[in-house]
Amino acid sequence: MEMSSQKELARAVYSRIITRHLYQIRVRILRNIISPARLEKRFKGGGGNPFPGVLRQSLRSRFFLSPSNRKEFYINLMTSLGGFDTIMDDADLVHENKFQTLGSGIHAFGKSIDWHFDFKSGKKWDPAYYTEIDPLGLGEKSDIKVPWEVSRLHQAIWLGKAYWVSRSEAHTDKFKELVTDWIEKNPVGYGVNWKTPMEAAIRAINLIAGLMYFGGSTRIDDRFLTLLLSSLYEHGVFIRYNLERSLRSGNHYISDLVGLIFLGILFYDTKTGRRWVDFARKELEREIPRQVYADGTDYEKSTSYQRLVAELFTAAYVLLKLNGFSVSEEYTVRLEKMFTFLSDATMRDGRVPSIGDADDGRVFRMRATIDHNDHRDILAVGAALFGRSDMKAAAGGFSELALFLLGGDGYEKFTSLEADKAARSSIYKEGGFAFMRTGRDHCSFDFGDIGMNGRGGHGHNDVLGVTVSGKNQFIVDRGTFCYTSDTAVRNRLRSTYSHNTIVVDGAEQAEFNGLWSIKSDTTRPLLVNWKSTDDQDVIEAEHHAFERLRQPVVHRREITFNKRQRTFRIQDDLLGEGSHVVELMFHFAPGLRVAELDRNFLALEGEEFALMKFQHPFSLEAWEHSPSYGVIQNAQTARIKLETEFPFRIETFIFLTGSADDMNYLLNRIQTKGSDL
């Protein structure tokens, strides 16, 4: 084992074994929970300032939102971006103890919220010590993410926005009631909401956001503030002693660190707070080159987690810069490239293709109801932060998230940019993605590994998979739906069969080993060719996952995108020997009208039309589609299945058109002249 790997292993072991045992002794055996008196002593040790008055001052000077922002310009902009009625409707849900999440309808808790209840399945977790809680509950159809989402306390932001635009202290009172109830019913270290440090981190960040909104209210008395700050301090201790660090850390560890940044800034007048900031800053600088490739691709290989990790790194970046901390050039450059990836991935309808897992996670969920595949709100942040006119065009407008993080200065920077609407194709060679684009059309191509350097993680078996969209989406990946509540559907939707690629002899590209890992990644993907001009894109790549078959096979795919004619030619070469069963899948977006024209032609009708020409007969099948976590829809899939001798080549053509007349004209031309128009 290399020295660097040995060091990482030692760090992981220290985090996962030694420090966790220390924490368990502290909380479970000694009951050594911070008291207001002890916390006040720590502040006096940091300079003798009175507590909690020093915390009120830190809210005014250390965070991007403070009572000093509560001016007419800011409130008018907040109202314009969020919509007064929408802001108030979101707050009304909180006042009524109603919540919707992860594909649920609105659930009414009644007089008080049950913070340990999965209202989708009816499962309730006992308030056991956090190490004794089973987060999976396999076979129970339960989903621990439901109580986790409720306990992330995004509601603090919805109440805070309503307080600012309405000036009603009723929202302050509800914030106090909500927080007090959560603290009383979730004692430190006990219950489902202390199971994962990531959840504690995001919850702490949102509680601090609540203080940003309500910190200037006279209703936030010292008694309540002391209660909340004591809980926040314990959140920090819990995170620090239970870090989710491993040899291949992911978004959980980034969340832990960003939580410590926020908590450390809040408690910077204590030695512990300063240690948290110092530790988390160094670790974030270490992790960004480990988890984000130089081209800006998150190594978990998921567009949803790309956005989440970018939001985490951005929140820390903005807060550190605001407080005078330096951030390395490497951190800054990779962060900007993460935004570039999201911008290039954005389709004409404002969404990004759902590639890899999607649990719809947000750090700051600015509204109760959002389109989880629409990432334009964070692109507005990137545009203002890095002065990017292309991101402004992709964002379409300033966002509530951008206002929250960057304030009025961010708005002025955003509005000063000229929107660059030119859509350029791009390739991410390290991450293994290409986005072939015009102002009308978009095609994603995944030619990278499965994810997390062989672990799999949130990546799917989608190597050489494509998505295609015009004014609407035509060919899509099937999504995620869930993690634990239905493992059969979970595995089916991350399988090779649920992606627009080829299956040989019924074999998966990688064998699953649990819900978030694979036994090994033998795909060894290789980019063979890439050429992009104003008229045409050509990309060719191959993978080697099927070399493990008794008769080894290499899958090579070439895509040619004629930008002016709006045509895609997909050529699949299967290199090997012997007889094999080949299955070629194309998954269609739900809501499309799919019509079989004859044994080789298929029409797709949405806001626009697509004509597909197959080289071999196909069958239309019903298939599950998940546009967001917890949501399942009916959709259709075209499958070509045949047994043939290798080597073998198969071609597919996709023609995008604006109307049915254009499609029929095109069909007649193809039938008389062939596909090479």
N, C-alpha and C positions, 0 to 999 in steps of 0.2 A: 504494500500500500504506500502511495506517495505521501511525503511529509504533509502537504496541504490537506490531503484527505484524512490523515490521521488527526490533524488539528481540528478539522470540522467534525469528525466523529467524537472527539473528546468534548467539544463544545456542545454537541447535541446531547451526549450522555449527561453532561453536567446540568443542562437545562431540564432535561426530561426526567432525571432521576434524583439527583442531589437536591437541587433547589426546590423541587416539588415536595420532596419529603420534609424539607425544612418548613415549607409553608404549611403542610398538613399538621406538623407538630405545633406550629404557632397558632393555627386557627382551631383545629379539632381538639387538641389536648390542652393547650394552655389557655384557649379562648382569648388570645392576645389581640383583640380588636382595638383599633384606634378609638380613643374617646375624645370628645371636644377639648377637654383639659390638656390631654397629651398632645393633641394637634396644635393647640395654642402655644405650648412650650416649644414646639419645633419652630414655630414662627418667631418667637422671641429669640431663640438661638440663632436665627438667621438675620437679626438686626434690631430686635426689640420693638418692631411695629405692632400696634394692636391688631388683634384678630377678632372678627373677620373683616375689619375695615380694609386691611391691606388687600384682601381678595376683591373687594369692590373696586379698588383702584386698579388692580391688574386687569379686570374686565374692561376698564375704560382705556387702557393703554396697550395691552398686549395682544388683543384679538382683532380680527378684521371687521367685526361688527361690535359696536358699543353704543351706549346711550347717546354719545356725541353725534352718531350718524342719523339720529332720529330728527331729521330736518324735512322741510316741506318737499324739497327736490327729491330726496331719497324715497320718501313715502309715496309721492306721486309716481315715481318710476316703479317702485315695488307694486303699486296698484295696477299700473299699466301692464306690467309683465305678467302678473299673476291673475289679474281680473278680480275686482272686489268681491263679486258674488262667489267665485270659485274659492277664494281665500276664506270667506265666511262659511261656505258650505263645508270645507274641510275641517274648520274649527268646530262646527256644529256636530260633526261626527264624533269628535273627541269629547265634547261636552256630554253627548248621549252614550258614551262608552261603546261606540260602534267602531268596528274595524273590518277591513277587507285586505286580504293578502294572499299571495301565492295561488291565484286563480279562484279564490273563494268569492261568494257573494258577500254582502255586508252582514256581519254577525253582530248581534246585539248582546252584550254581556249582561246588561241589566244594571242594577245599582252599583255594582263594583266589578272590576275586571279580575278574572281568574288568570293569573299570570303563568300558570303551569299547565294550561289546557290547550290541546290541539282540537279546536272546535270543528275542524274538517272531518276528523275521524272519531271524535268523542273520547280520545285517550287523555287521561290526566296523570301527570307524573307526581309521585310522592316527593315531599321535600327532603329527600335523602342527601347525604354528603356527596359533593360533586364527583368524587372519584368512583362512587358506587352506582352512578346513573348510567344506564345503557342508552346511548344516543340513537341507536339504529332501530331497535324494536322490530326487527325483521319478523315478518309473518303477522304483525298486528295491524298493518295498513295505516300506521300512524306516521306522522312527520314532525320531528322535533323542531323543524324550522318554523313551524307556525307560532308556537309560544316565543321562539327566539325573535321572530320578526316583530311581534307585538311589543316585546321587551327591548327592542332597539331604541324605542322612544323617539322615533321620528315625529311623533305627535307634538313634541316640544316645539318644533319648528312651525308646525301648522298653527298652533296656538300663538306662538310669538308673532307670526306674520299678521294674524288677525288683531292682536293687541296693538301693533304699530299702526295699522291702517284704520282701526276703529277707535282707538284710545280707550277701550273698555277694560276696566280692571277685572271684569268677570273672567277674562282669559288668564290673568295672573293667578286668580284664585284656583282656577281649574288646573293650571300648571302645578301649583303647590300641592293640590289634592292628589294629582296623578303621581307625582314624584314621592310624596310621603307614603302613599299606599304601596308603591312598588318597593320602597326601602323596607317598610314594615313586613311585607309578605315575602321578601327575598333576603333573609339574613345571610350575611357574608359566608360564602362557601357551601351554602345549602340550597338545593333546588336546581331545576333544569337550566335556569338562566345563568348559573355559574359553571356550567359544564365546560364551556369553551372560552378561552381568553379573547378570541376574535370578537365574540358577541359582547363581552365586557368592554372591549375597546371601542366598538362602534357605539354602544350605549353611552359610554362616558363622553365621547365626542359630541353626541346629540344632547346630552345633559348640559355640557358646557355651552353648546349653541343656544339652548334654552336660557341660560344665564346671560348670554349676549343680548338676547331680546328683552328679557325681563329685569336685567340688572339695575335699571334706572327706576324701577317701580318702588314706591314707598311700601307696597304690600310685601316686598321681599324683606322680611324682618330678620334680625340677627339669629333668632331661634331656628327659623327654617333654613337660612343660609348655612348655619353651622351643621345642621343635620345633613344637608346635601353635600357640603364640602367634606364632611367626615366620610360619607359614602364614596365620594369620588376618590378620596385618598385611598380607601380600601380597594377600589377598582384598580388603582395603579399598583398597589402591592400585589394583588392577585395576578395581574398581567405579568409583572416582573418575575414572579416566582413560578409562573406556569407557561413560559414562552413556548410557542409552537415552532421550535427550531429543529431542523433535521438536516440530513446530508443534502436533501433537495427540498428546501423550504418553498412555500408558495404564498398565496395571497393571505393566508391566515397569519403568517409571521409578519408580513408587511402591516397588516391591520394592528397587530400587537404593538409594533414599533410606533406607528402613527398615533395610536392611543396614548402611548407613553410621552410622545412629543407634546400633545395637547395637555395632558395632565401635568407634565413637567413644567410647561410654561405657566400653567395656572398656579402651581405650587413652587414657583422658582425662588421664592423667598425662603425656602427650606433647603437643607442640604440634600434631602432625598429627591426633591423636585429637580435640583440641578443635576444630580446623578442620573435621573431618568432621561433628561434631555441629552446629556453628554453621551450616554450609552446608546440611545435610540438614534441619534444623529450618525454616530459611527457605523452602526449596524445598517442603517438605510443606505449609506454610502457603499457598504460592502455588498448589500443585496441587489442593488439596481443593476450592476453588471453581471451578477449571477443569474438573475431572473429575467432580465430584459436584454435581448440581443442588441448588438450595436446598431442594427437597422430599425430598432424600436419595437420589435415583436416580443410580446410577453411569452415566456417559454411554456406556459400552460396551454397554449394553442387553442384559445377560446376567445371569440370576439367579445363576449359578455364579460369575461374576467379581464380582458385587455382594458375595457373601460373602467372596471372596478379598481384595478391596480393603478391605472393612470390617475383616477380620482384620489386614491390614497396618497400616492407620491406627490400629487399637486397640492393637496391640503397641507401636507407637511412642508412642502417647498414654500408656499405662500406664508405660512405662519412663521417659519424660521427666518425668512427674509425680512418679514415685518419686525421681528425682534432683534435684528442686527446680526444674525448668525450667517456665516458664509456657507455657501453650497457649492460643491465642486463643479467644474465645467463638465465633467463626464456625466454627473447627475442631471445637469441642466440640458445637455445635448440629448441624452437618452429619453428624458421626459418629453422634450419637444417632438422627438421622433415617434414616441408613442401616440401623440396627438396626430401626427402626419398619417400614421397607419389608420387611425379611426376616420380621418378625413377621406383617405383614399378608399376605405371600405364602405363609405356612405353611398347608398344608391339614390336614384332619382326621387324616390318617394320619401327620402329622409331617414330611412332605416338602414341598418347594416345587416348583412347575412348572418343568420344564427349558426355560427360554426363552432363546434365543440359544445361543452356544457354551458347552460345558462340558468343560473338560479335567481336572476333579476336583482342581485344585490346592489345596494347603493350605500355610500357613506352618508350623504345628505339627500334624503328623499323629499324634494321640495313640495310635492303635491301628494295627496292621498291616492290619486289615480294617475298613472303614467303609462306611456307606451314604452315597454322595457327594451325594445329593439331600436328605439330612436335615441341616438346619442348626440343630437345636435346641441343640447344644452351645455354639454361639456366642451364641445368644439368652440362655442362662444368664449369659454374660458381660455382655451388655447390660443384663439385669435388675438384676444386682448393681451394675454401674458407674453406672447412671443411675436406680436406684430405681424401676424400671418393673414394676408388678404385672401388666400385660398381657403383657409379655415373659416373666415367670415362668410364667404360664399356658401360653403357647405353648411354652416350653422343656420344661415338664413336670417338671423336676428340675435340680439342680445337675449340673455336668459336670466331667470331667477337665480340659478346657481352661480352664474357669473357675477351678478350683482352682490350676492351673499359673500362670495370669496374675494372679489376685487373692488367692490364699492363703486362710488361715483367716478373715481379715476379710471377704473376698468371700463366703465361705460364710455367715457370720453376717448380712451384709446381705441375702443372698438369702433365707435362712430367715425373716427378720423381715418380709418382704413378704407381703401377702395376695394370693393369685392372683386376678386379674381375668379371669374366663372368658368375659366377654361378647365376642362376635365382631361387630365393626362393619365395615361396608363402608367403603372408602377410595378416594381418587383421588389420583394423582400427576400433576398437570397438566403440569409441566415435563418430567418424565421420560416421560410418555405411557403410564401404566399405571393401570388400575382393578382393584380386587379386591372383588368382590361376595360377601359372606359371611354365613352364619349359623353357629350351633354345629355344624350338620350338613353344610352345603354350601359349595362354594367355586368361584368362576368368575374367571379372570383374563382381562383384555382389554387388548391392546396397541394403543394408538392413537398411538404416538409415531413418531419418525423411526427409520431403520434403525440408526444408531449413530455415535458419534464425530464428530458434526457434519458428516456427509456422507462420511466415509471408509468407513464400514461396520464395519470392525474385527471384533469378535466378535458383532455383531448379525446376525440372519438376515432374510430377506425375509418377515417375519411381520406386517406392518402390518394391523391389524384382525383379527388372529388371536385365538382364544379357547381356553381349556382349561376343563374342567368336571370336578368330582369331588364325591363324597359320602363314604361310608365308604371307598370305594376310588376310584381314578381311572378316569374313563370316556373323556374326550376329551383327547388329549395332543398336544404337539409331538413330533416324531420324534427329537430329540436331535442329537448331533454325530458320534459314533463315532471319527473320527480327523481329523488335519490333513493329514499328508503321505503316509501309507502307501497310501491309496487316494483319489486326488483326485476320481474320478468319484462315489464315495459321499459324499465330503465336500461336493461341490457339490450333489448331489441332496438331502441332508438339510438344507442351509441354503436351499434353493430355496423359492419361493412354494408349490409343489406339496406340500411336506412340512409345511405349516402349515394350520390350520383357517380358511381364508379363501378368497377367490375369485380365479381366474385368468381373464383375458380374452384371447382370441385367442392363447393359448399364451405370452403375454409375461410375463417376470419383472418383479417390482416394481422391481428394479434389476439391471443387468447386472454380472456379476462381473468383477473385474480383479485376478486373483491369488487366493490362498487366504484373505486377510484384508482385502480391500478391494473396493470397487465403483467403477464408472466415475463415477457421480454418483447422488445421492439426490434424485429428483424427486417423492417422495411428498407433500411439503408437507401433512402430516396436520393435521387441524383437529378440535378437540372442538366439537361442535355443541350438545350438551345433556348434563347430568348432574343427576340428582335421586335422592336416597336417603332412604327412610323406613324405619320398622320393618317395614312390610309389603312394600315393593317398591323395587327399584332400576331406574332407566332410564338408559341411556347411549347416546349417538349420536355418531358421528364419521365422518370421511371422509378419503380420501386421493386424490392426483391423479397417481399414477405412470402410469396408463394414458392420460393426456392426450397422451403422446408417440406414441400410435398414430395411424395415418392418419386415423381417425375418433375423435377424443378421447373418453375415457370417465372419469367420476368414480365411484368406489365409495364408497357411504355405507352404513354398517351401524348398526342400532339393536338393542340387546339389552334385553329386559325380563325381570327376575328377580322372580317372585312367590315371596316367601320362605316364606309359609305353605303354599302348595300345592306348593312345590319344583319349579316349572316355569320353563323358559327359552324365550322367544320371540326368535328371531333373524330380523330383517328386513333383507334386503340390497336396496338400490336401486342400479341401474346407470344413471347419467344420461349420456345421449349420443344419438347418432343412428346409423341404419344397422343392418346385420345383423352380429352378432358371435357368437363361440363362447364360452359361459360354462361354467366348470368350478368347482363348489363341492365342497370337500374337507372330510371329517371323519375324523380319525385316531383309532383306538381303542387303548386301553392293551393291551399284550400280556397274555395270560392270561385275557382276557374271553371268555366264550362269546357269540358274535355270531350271532343268528338272524334271518333275513329272514322276516317274518310275511306280508307281501304286497308288492305293488309300491310301497307308500308307507309301510310301517311296518317298524321294525327294533327288535329287543330286544337289550340288553346285560346280561349276567349276570356279576356278580362277588360280592363280599360283599353288595352291594345290587344293585338292578336299575335300568335306565334304558330308557325307551321313547322312540323317536325317530319323529316324523312328518314326512315329506318331502312337498313340494308337487309334485314331479316324480319319475319313476322314477329309481332309482339302481342302481349296480353295486357289488358287493363285490369288493375287490382285495387281493391280498397286498402288504404293504409292509414295508420295513425299519424297525426301531425300535432306538434306542440309548439304554438307560437310564443308561449311564455310558460314559466314554471307553474305547474299545477293545472294547466289548461290543456285539454285534448280535443282535437277536432277530427272530422272525417275528411279525407282527401284521396286523391287517386295517384297511382303509380303505373308507369309503363315498364314491363319487364320483357327482355329478350332472353330466352333460354334455349340453348342448343348444345349438343354434343358434337365435337369436331376434332379433327387432327390438328396438332400444332406443328410448326408456327401458324398463327392465324391472325388475320386483320379484319376489323369491322369498323365501318364508318357511320356516323350520324350527322345529319345536317339540321340546323335550327335557323329559321328565317323569321325575323321580327317585322311586323307590319302595323300600320296605324289603323287599318279598317278591314272589314270583311271583304269588300270589293278588291282591295289590294292583295289580300291573301288568296282569293280565288284566281285572280289574274296570275299571281306567282305560281300557284299550283298548276295551272294550265301550261305555263312556260316550262316548268320543271318536267312535266309529263311528256312534253314534246321535244325538249332540248337537253334534258338532264340537269344535274345539280350544278354544273359549272357554268353559272350564268355570267 
